[in-house]
Amino acid sequence: MSAQPHVVVVGSTMIDMVAYVKKVPHAGETVIGDSFALGFGGKGANQAVMARRLNATVSMVNTLGDDVFGDTTLTNFQEQGIDVTFVARAPGASGVAPIWVEPDGTNRIICVPGANNAMTPAQAKSALESLKGYQIVIGQLEIPQEVTLEAFKTAHKYGAITILNPAPFAPISQELIAECDWIIPNESEFAGMHPQGLEPTSDQIILELSATLNTRFAVTLGDKGAAFTTQDGKVHRVSAPKVTAIDTTGAGDAFVGAFAVGLALGLAEERAIALGCACASDSVTRLGTQSSYPTPAQAQEILQENSLVR
């Protein structure tokens, strides 16, 4: 395996406002919730925390508001051991995400980006030119696409692998797609990217989109695991461990962060995918987002239990 993995996340931070309910209300309806939790989230932040739990060096590139949520988010990163050298502050509110979770773990999320939208291409470029020795750069769609594009262009200048998590889904520029080494959508995001809106129900559908866009895919399939395209033009599938899900919030981010660490470690791609599936499956057995992720000790156990480290 490679030396110490170093992952850079150019992405979003949110404060998750999670309501647990027996059912989501219809328009005009009010329901009584079961419980409420306030926690740290944002796709970028979640992916950074998962990577850090697996003992990677993690650098975050982001902009926070000048509010109390920005203060607490910065403190959380520092307590997690994440490098915040390139986390900026801007006037106004930090990002927030109201989330509704039903008893089967299904969730619905509204993201309000706030200061995430204050990120600039120059900020990303400066950070990635200053940082040294990183193997992976991760981006998502909760920040302006032009920021991710500049980040990926700069990453490639330094020989890093780029991973795009196209969530929350929005049309992606061809210029950005051309800079993606890997794209990691869930089933609905894959359908959003497909010209005919097809979900990844067959290997052929996945291969055709991969060929059309000239990029590698790792499609997350919920409790069925993940399917990924190989360099020789095939699709391999990796099963997820069987668990009882109580909250799926942040599971996709756990997959992305863990997969990135697997690649940075130099694991075979199928083993990196399996690591992502294992961490995601573990996370859905607990409530919350980052709070549901395995501790560093638990993360090492997951590696060993899945024969990912020898």
Summary of the structure (lengths in Angstrom):
residues: 310
radius of gyration: 18.1
end to end distance: 9.9
largest distance: 55.9
contacts: 1139
relative contact order: 0.15
helix: 38%
strand: 23%
